[in-house]
Amino acid sequence: MIVDLRIYTCLPNKVAEFVALYEAEGWPIQLRYLENCVGWYTTVEGALNTVVHMWGYADQGDRERRRAAMAADPAWQAYLKKVGERGLLLKMENRIIRPTPFFEAHRAAKAG
């Protein structure tokens, strides 16, 4: 399994607007295509105006197929256009991460 860790920095005082737009329009589309949301958060301390979300995939090929299908959806394109037109985001980052073997063992032992 890999996780796509996405970190978005909103302009000051724009987090609530971004989250509301995402919840109404982006979230349903991403759930349909990406399916495995590992978490969706906003910062309380540290780097403020930040949204962090994580999506799990079987592997990089799975990620690429799912994201390509989503990118081709006109509803997703319309959502991205709205985010851009409203000027909500300052910066977007993503990182592909994978669990360490000791964490996988811990998780398996806890589940078993």
N, C-alpha and C positions, 0 to 999 in steps of 0.2 A: 504494500500500500504506500502511496505517496499522498502528501497533503499540499494543496496550493494555498499558501498563506498570503492573503491580500491585505495591504495596509493603505488606506486612503486618508489623506490629510485634507480636511475641508477648510474653506476660508473661515475666519472667525465668525461666530454666530450663525453658521450655516449647517451645523451637524444635524439639528432637529429637522430642518427642511430636507436635507439629503436622506435621512433615515425614513421620513414620512413618504417621500417619493419612491424610494427603494421598496419599502414595505408594500405600497399600493401597486407598483408596476414592475419592479425588477425582481422581487422575491418570488412571485408566482412563476415567472419565466425560468429563473435559475433552478428552482426546485424541479420543474418539469424536465429540464435537460441535464442538470448536474446531479440531482437527486441527493447526494450524501453531504449535507452541510454538517461540518464538525463543530462549528460555533460561529456566532455573530455578535460582536461586542463594540462598545464605545468606551473610550478611555475616561477614567475618573481622575487619575493622577498621572504625572509624567508628561509626555508629549500630548498636549490637549488638542481638541478639534480632530481627533483621529478615530477612524472606524477600522476595525480589524475583523476579517472573516476568513474562515478556513473551509475548504472543500476537499473531501477525500476521494481518491480514485484508485482503481486497481493498479494502474501503472501509467506511464507517460502517454502511451498510445490511447488508453481509455480517456485520459484528460483531453487530448487533442481532438478525438472524435466528438466528445460531448460538447466541447467549447466551439468547435467548428459548426456543429448543428445549431447551437444557440445563436452564434453570430449571424447565421443565414436567416434567422427568423425576423421578419419585418417588425414584429412587436418589440423585440430586443433592440433593434436599430432605432426605433422610435423612442424607446426609453433612454438610450444613450444620447440621442439628440436633445431631449429635454434636460438631461443633466448638464450637457454642454451649454445649452442656451441660458440656463439659470445661473451659470458660473458658480457652481457649488464646490468644485474640487480644485485644490492647489497642486496636489501631487498624488500619484498612484504608484504603488510598488507591488510586486509579487515575488514570492520565493517558493521554490519547490523544495519541500522538506520530507524526510522519511524518518520513521521511528528507529531508534537504536535497538540492537538485539536485546539488551537487558530490559528495556521498556516493554518490548513485545513479550518476553518471558514473564514479566510481572503481570501484564494484562491477561495473558493466557492462564496464569496461575490463579489470578483473582476470579476469572470467569469460570474456572473449572472446578 
